C-alpha cells in the first residue's frame, strides 16, 4: 500500500535581521558584519503549508532542508555543522530517520545549501508521527541566526484515501448506549457519477441500512456524511443525517467518527444527537 508523508516545517522564531550600509544610493551593498546562516523556513512570515509525498513500502523518503547564507557569497566552500536536538526530537535516528551527513555545504559563490534527511519507511503502516529538531552550529566565517538557527520538523505518515479501507466489520461505540457490531458494504466505488459510498447494515443497533458518502478533500483527507435518509423502527419512521466534520477519518486503519442526528419524520422532533465511533475489527 502506498503511504503519504506529511512534513511540516515549524520555525522557532521569525527571520533574523542583518545590518548593512550603503556607500551612496545605487552603489554596491557593503556588509559590515559576518554573514549569517539560517534555516530557510524561518524566513517565512507564515508557517509553510502541509506537503504530502507518496511513499512506497520499503522505500525511504528523501527530504532536503534549505539553509540560507545571508551576506556576501563565500569565496570558498563553507561547511556548516548541524546537530540533532535530542531533547526535542521524538524520532529515533537510524530507526525513524537517517541524516547521511550532519552538515550543510554552502558552495563558493552561492548563498544556499541543503541538509539531506531520509525518513525510513520500512516499519510504517500509517498514522505514526514524530519530530526531528535541528540546530546549525557556528563557525569562524559566519554567525548562526539567533532567531532562525534552529528548526523542528514534524512528520506524519498517512495513507491515500481508498474506499475499500472503510469496508468490513466494525465495532460501533454509541455513548450512553453500548458498543455493538456493524458491517459496512460497498455501494459505489466512486468511479462513476456517484460519490464513494458504503452502507451500514445495523445503524442505531436496530438493523437499519444507512448509506455513508465519502468526499475526498485531498489525497489523504476525506469527509464522511450521512445524507438525509429514512428508516423504520417499531411503528415510527425516523430521518437521520450526519457528518464526520471536526474529526479526521483514519485512511490507514479505516477507523472514523460520525456525528449524527435522528428525528421523527412526522413531528421533526430530535430523538437522538450523538457520535458514533467506528473501529475496524
Secondary structure as GFF3:
##gff-version 3
##sequence-region A 1 281
A	DSSP	beta_strand	3	11	.	.	.	ID=ss1
A	DSSP	beta_strand	21	22	.	.	.	ID=ss2
A	DSSP	beta_strand	29	30	.	.	.	ID=ss3
A	DSSP	beta_strand	35	39	.	.	.	ID=ss4
A	DSSP	three_ten_helix	40	43	.	.	.	ID=ss5
A	DSSP	beta_strand	51	55	.	.	.	ID=ss6
A	DSSP	beta_strand	61	70	.	.	.	ID=ss7
A	DSSP	beta_strand	78	84	.	.	.	ID=ss8
A	DSSP	three_ten_helix	86	88	.	.	.	ID=ss9
A	DSSP	beta_strand	97	98	.	.	.	ID=ss10
A	DSSP	beta_strand	103	106	.	.	.	ID=ss11
A	DSSP	beta_strand	112	119	.	.	.	ID=ss12
A	DSSP	beta_strand	129	136	.	.	.	ID=ss13
A	DSSP	beta_strand	142	144	.	.	.	ID=ss14
A	DSSP	beta_strand	150	158	.	.	.	ID=ss15
A	DSSP	three_ten_helix	163	166	.	.	.	ID=ss16
A	DSSP	beta_strand	168	174	.	.	.	ID=ss17
A	DSSP	beta_strand	178	188	.	.	.	ID=ss18
A	DSSP	beta_strand	196	203	.	.	.	ID=ss19
A	DSSP	beta_strand	208	216	.	.	.	ID=ss20
A	DSSP	beta_strand	222	233	.	.	.	ID=ss21
A	DSSP	beta_strand	236	243	.	.	.	ID=ss22
A	DSSP	beta_strand	256	264	.	.	.	ID=ss23
A	DSSP	beta_strand	270	280	.	.	.	ID=ss24
###
